[in-house]
Amino acid sequence: MRIAEAEPAVRAWRDRLDPSARAGVPAHVTVLFPFLDESRIDGVVRAAITGIVGRHRSFEVRFEHCGRFPGVLYLVPDPDTPFRRLTQAVTQQWPQCPPFAGQFDDIVPHLTVAQGQESAVLDEVAADLRDRLPVVARVSSVDLMVHSGVRWQRRASFPLG
């Protein structure tokens, strides 16, 4: 889910320290990755996504502080429940596409700012972001992003109810 309101706070850091930003991915909270190959996304799949997403209401989210995974700094969404519910609903429809290929027992909604970095770099980014937070956003749609082999591109956007 694209979080355009976060771009002013995180864009420079993401451009430098998040390979997905350089590959065309905007500031976002992931609903489901990996998903179906683009060749399998037809009208039936799009209709199913429309129905699933449409059953969830738009919502406001705040990003007030940073969190960490090993080598990763991210913004923590509050609340995170709407993101979790969307991930669960999409995964229920396509169980062959478990979040993050089933690598993790618990999916933690997050907005990645930097990844693959040493702790000192993440400390620097977190210190800078303290002055730029909170970010408040209205989430009203889910974007379908596909990879061309080089860059990520938005193929469709599905409105929340």
Secondary structure by P-SEA (a helix, b strand, c coil): ccccccccccaaaaacccccccccccccccccccccccccccaaaaaaaaaaaaaccccccccccccccccbbbbbbccaaaaaaaaaaaaaacccccccccccccccccccccccccaaaaaaaaaaacccccbbbbbcbbbbbbbcccbbbbccccccc
